[in-house]
Amino acid sequence: MGNPVLHRRKDASAEHDPFEVDTLVRSDAPAGGEGKNWYRYVIKQGTNKIVGYKQGTQKAVREELDEIVIHLNERRVGKFGRVHLTPRPRQPKA
């Protein structure tokens, strides 16, 4: 599989835009890729873009991309449901 490429813009106004799947189109295999059923995708956040390739059915690739977008947006706004543990000194055994 090809590696995604991230293009960044210089101003930070895109920080407030969520990630979303911009395009998903059938494609030839990327350099080093083999087989059939390749798709080229673009995930965008403002003018920032992540471009990559995935292999599979269109439905399966779209589901994977939707999961990626969910995780990118969770990372962007912070993690929810995490437990913040505070270490305490160990008590000596009796």
Secondary structure, DSSP 8 states (H G I E B T S, - for coil): ----EEE--SSSGGGGS--EEEEEEEE---TT--SS-EEEEEEEETTEEEEEEEES-HHHHHHHHHHHHHHHHHHHH--SS-------------
